[in-house]
Amino acid sequence: MRPRLTDVAEAAGVSMKTVSNVVNGAEHVREETRQRVLAAIDKLGYRPNIAARNLAQGRSGVIALAVPQLDRPYFASLAARMLDEAEAFGWIVQFHQTGGRREAELALLNERHPARLDGIVMSPLGLTPEDVEGRDPTLPLVLLGEKAGAEHHADHVGIDNRDAGRVATEHLLSLGRRQVMALAPGPGMEDERINGYRDALAAAGLPVDEDVVLPTGGLRGQDAERTLGEWLDSGHPAPDAIFAATDWLAMGAIRALVLRGLKVPQDVAVVGFDDIPYDLATLPTLTTVAPDRVAIARLALQALRDQRPGGEPVRLQAPFSLVVRESTTGIS
């Protein structure tokens, strides 16, 4: 016979309300009590009836995750983490690919959906502050990423991109590199990461040469390969280090360097950003900034759960780390 809530309460020596609070993640339960309930749940093999719980709470049990491109490794990895974390919240995740187009992002906020949504987590590229302000205020919304600024009146989860760019550039400077180039898609894309690069150079007393902050005009590896290749082929001396605002751009830069007889990292050290799975398959493996995607997913879902109509938006930061690999230290 399937264990019931009452069985867990009896085994743990607590009330059914306390068990319900633990299952639903309430924060006011004492840790000793929480552990006792969790031990009883594990021992009995109790599994909450998600459909019944959602019905009792007036929820559909469905949320949407909207990203520009699901086939980009960063977003694919984020989607996987969101699936993992959503299970603990009793949510099923719908995936939407917007292509970064404002009309697609806006449609998700304003149009009817086949199933009522408990909320939307979105990484927008085109959504304006006015679009966010004009949405249905009863639909919880959490925005992700650098393109959603403080002027967007909604909860936001991200990392400190500026500090992360600074840390990545300081790593290159710590290796004795002084001619540090930056690669970014262009104005409005990954700006804070490049501002962190500028901060690190200024703090080290080095001039910030905007001529070596190269806009690639796109997010693909081939965009960086073409941009850097044309720059080198025009007679410019190679830098001794490159900070790329995404891992794809870093990989494209490495290809451009290798095709011209330059060695990574002996001649040019390279740091990327995002810690996508392909970083471990490149030669050399790629040093990168790794956003904590588990924390991003968990914080986004917590913000979605706790959001109330009319409440003030919250801005939450997930941690990041610098993962040092062969593209800056060499192959040992």
C-alpha positions in Angstrom: 0.0 0.0 0.0 1.3 3.4 -1.0 2.5 5.4 2.1 0.3 8.4 3.0 1.0 11.8 4.6 -0.4 10.5 7.9 2.1 7.6 7.9 5.0 10.0 7.6 3.6 12.2 10.4 3.2 9.2 12.7 6.7 7.9 11.9 8.3 11.3 12.5 6.2 12.1 15.6 4.9 15.3 14.1 1.6 16.7 12.8 0.4 16.3 9.2 0.8 20.1 8.8 4.5 19.9 9.7 5.0 17.1 7.1 3.2 19.3 4.5 5.4 22.3 5.4 8.6 20.2 4.9 7.4 18.7 1.6 6.5 22.2 0.3 9.8 23.7 1.3 8.5 26.0 4.0 11.4 27.9 5.7 10.0 28.2 9.3 10.4 24.5 10.2 13.2 23.8 12.6 16.1 22.0 11.0 16.0 19.1 13.5 12.3 18.5 12.8 12.9 18.8 9.0 15.6 16.2 9.1 13.4 13.8 11.1 10.5 14.2 8.6 12.9 13.7 5.7 14.3 10.6 7.3 10.7 9.2 7.7 9.9 10.1 4.1 13.0 8.3 2.9 12.4 5.2 5.1 8.7 4.9 4.0 9.3 5.7 0.4 6.6 8.4 0.5 6.0 10.4 -2.7 3.7 13.4 -2.6 0.7 13.4 -5.1 1.9 16.4 -7.2 -1.4 16.7 -9.1 -3.5 16.8 -5.9 -1.1 19.3 -4.3 -1.2 21.6 -7.3 -5.0 21.4 -7.4 -5.2 22.2 -3.7 -2.9 25.2 -4.2 -4.7 26.5 -7.3 -1.7 25.8 -9.5 -1.4 24.1 -12.9 1.9 22.6 -12.1 3.3 23.9 -15.4 5.9 26.7 -16.0 7.6 27.9 -19.1 11.3 28.4 -19.8 11.9 30.7 -22.8 15.5 31.1 -24.2 16.8 32.5 -27.5 18.2 29.2 -28.8 17.8 25.7 -27.2 20.7 24.4 -29.4 23.2 26.8 -27.8 25.1 24.7 -25.3 24.8 27.3 -22.5 21.0 27.3 -22.8 20.8 23.5 -23.3 22.7 23.0 -20.0 20.6 25.6 -18.2 17.4 23.9 -19.4 18.7 20.6 -18.0 19.4 22.2 -14.7 15.9 23.8 -14.7 14.3 20.4 -15.3 16.3 18.9 -12.4 15.4 21.7 -10.0 11.7 22.1 -11.1 11.0 18.5 -9.9 11.5 19.5 -6.3 9.0 22.4 -6.8 6.4 20.1 -8.3 6.6 21.8 -11.7 6.7 20.5 -15.2 8.7 22.7 -17.6 7.5 23.8 -21.1 10.3 24.9 -23.3 10.0 27.9 -25.7 12.6 29.0 -28.3 12.2 32.7 -29.1 15.1 33.3 -31.4 15.8 36.4 -29.4 12.9 38.1 -31.3 10.9 40.7 -29.3 7.6 39.6 -30.9 8.1 36.0 -29.8 9.1 37.0 -26.3 6.1 39.4 -26.1 3.7 36.8 -27.4 4.7 34.4 -24.6 3.8 37.1 -22.0 0.5 38.2 -23.6 -1.1 35.3 -25.5 -3.2 32.5 -24.2 -1.6 29.2 -23.6 -3.0 25.7 -24.0 -2.4 25.1 -20.3 -2.5 27.8 -17.7 1.0 28.6 -16.6 2.2 29.1 -13.0 4.9 31.4 -14.3 7.5 32.1 -16.9 11.3 32.1 -16.7 12.8 34.0 -19.7 16.2 34.9 -21.0 15.2 37.9 -23.2 17.1 39.7 -25.9 14.4 42.0 -27.4 11.9 42.5 -24.6 11.6 46.2 -23.6 10.9 47.6 -20.1 7.6 48.8 -21.4 6.7 45.2 -22.5 7.4 43.9 -19.1 5.5 46.7 -17.4 2.4 46.0 -19.6 2.2 42.3 -19.0 -0.5 40.5 -16.9 0.6 41.3 -13.3 -0.9 38.1 -12.1 1.5 36.0 -14.2 4.8 35.5 -12.3 7.8 36.3 -14.4 11.6 35.9 -13.7 14.1 37.3 -16.2 17.6 35.9 -16.7 20.7 37.3 -18.3 22.5 40.5 -19.0 20.0 41.9 -21.4 17.4 42.3 -18.6 18.4 45.3 -16.7 17.2 47.1 -13.6 14.8 49.1 -15.7 12.8 45.9 -16.5 10.3 45.8 -13.7 10.5 42.0 -12.9 12.4 39.6 -10.7 15.9 38.9 -12.1 18.5 36.2 -11.6 22.0 36.4 -13.0 25.6 36.6 -12.1 27.8 39.6 -11.7 29.0 39.7 -15.3 31.2 42.7 -14.7 33.0 41.1 -11.8 33.4 37.9 -13.8 35.0 39.7 -16.7 37.4 41.4 -14.3 38.3 38.0 -12.7 38.9 36.5 -16.1 41.2 39.4 -17.3 43.1 39.5 -13.9 43.9 35.8 -14.5 45.5 36.7 -17.8 47.4 39.6 -16.2 48.6 37.3 -13.4 50.4 35.2 -16.1 52.4 38.2 -17.2 50.3 39.0 -20.2 50.0 42.7 -21.0 48.6 42.9 -24.6 45.2 41.7 -23.8 42.5 41.8 -26.5 38.8 41.4 -25.9 36.2 39.9 -28.3 32.5 40.5 -27.9 29.5 40.2 -30.3 29.0 44.0 -30.4 27.3 46.9 -28.6 24.6 45.8 -26.2 25.8 42.2 -26.0 27.9 41.1 -23.1 28.7 44.7 -22.4 29.2 44.2 -18.6 31.7 41.4 -19.2 33.8 43.7 -21.4 33.5 46.5 -18.8 35.0 44.1 -16.3 37.9 43.6 -18.7 38.4 47.3 -18.8 38.2 47.5 -15.0 41.0 44.9 -14.6 43.3 46.7 -17.1 42.7 50.1 -15.3 43.3 48.6 -11.9 46.7 47.2 -13.2 47.7 50.6 -14.5 47.4 49.5 -18.1 45.9 51.6 -20.8 42.5 50.4 -22.2 43.0 50.4 -26.0 39.6 50.3 -27.5 41.1 49.4 -30.9 41.7 45.9 -29.5 38.1 45.5 -28.2 36.9 43.8 -31.4 33.2 43.4 -32.2 32.6 40.1 -33.9 29.1 41.0 -35.2 27.7 37.7 -34.0 27.8 34.9 -31.4 29.2 32.1 -33.5 32.7 30.7 -33.4 33.1 31.6 -37.1 32.3 35.2 -36.3 35.3 35.4 -34.0 37.5 33.4 -36.4 36.7 35.8 -39.2 37.1 39.0 -37.1 40.4 38.0 -35.5 41.7 36.5 -38.7 41.1 39.7 -40.7 42.6 41.8 -37.9 45.8 39.7 -37.9 46.0 39.4 -41.7 45.9 43.2 -42.0 49.3 43.4 -40.3 48.4 44.0 -36.7 50.7 42.3 -34.2 49.1 39.4 -32.3 48.1 40.1 -28.7 49.6 37.9 -26.0 46.2 37.2 -24.5 42.5 37.2 -25.4 39.4 37.5 -23.2 36.3 36.4 -25.2 32.9 37.2 -23.9 31.6 33.7 -24.8 33.2 30.3 -25.2 32.1 30.0 -28.8 34.0 33.2 -29.6 37.0 31.9 -27.7 37.0 28.7 -29.8 36.8 30.7 -33.0 39.7 32.9 -31.8 41.8 29.8 -31.1 41.1 28.5 -34.6 42.2 31.8 -36.2 45.4 31.8 -34.1 46.3 28.2 -34.9 45.7 28.6 -38.6 48.3 31.4 -38.6 50.9 29.4 -36.8 50.4 30.8 -33.3 50.4 28.5 -30.3 47.8 28.6 -27.5 48.8 29.4 -24.7 52.5 29.8 -25.5 52.0 32.8 -27.8 48.4 33.8 -26.9 46.5 32.8 -23.8 42.8 32.6 -24.2 39.9 32.8 -21.7 36.2 32.2 -22.6 32.9 32.6 -20.7 30.0 30.2 -20.0 31.8 26.8 -19.4 29.9 24.9 -22.1 30.6 21.2 -22.4 32.6 21.5 -25.6 35.3 23.3 -23.6 36.7 20.0 -22.5 36.9 18.7 -26.1 39.0 21.4 -27.6 42.8 21.3 -27.9 43.8 22.9 -25.7 41.0 22.7 -23.2 39.4 26.1 -22.6 39.9 28.2 -19.4 36.5 29.9 -18.8 34.2 31.6 -16.4 31.6 29.1 -15.1 28.2 30.5 -14.0 26.6 28.3 -11.4 23.7 27.1 -13.5 22.2 25.0 -10.7 22.1 28.1 -8.5 20.6 30.1 -11.3 17.8 27.6 -11.9 17.1 27.2 -8.2 17.0 30.9 -7.5 14.8 31.5 -10.5 12.3 28.9 -9.4 12.3 30.1 -5.8 11.6 33.7 -7.0 8.8 32.4 -9.2 7.3 30.5 -6.3 7.5 33.4 -3.9 6.4 36.2 -6.3 3.2 38.0 -5.4 1.2 40.5 -7.6 2.2 44.1 -6.8 5.4 43.1 -5.0 8.7 44.9 -5.5 11.0 43.0 -8.0 14.0 41.3 -6.5 17.4 41.0 -8.2 19.3 37.8 -7.2 22.9 36.9 -8.0 24.2 33.4 -8.4 27.9 32.6 -7.9 30.5 32.0 -10.6 34.0 30.6 -10.7 37.0 30.7 -13.0 37.8 27.3 -14.3 41.5 27.2 -15.3 42.5 24.9 -18.1 45.1 24.4 -20.8 44.3 27.5 -22.9 46.1 29.6 -20.3 48.3 27.2 -18.4 49.5 24.8 -21.1 49.2 21.1 -21.5 51.0 19.3 -18.7 
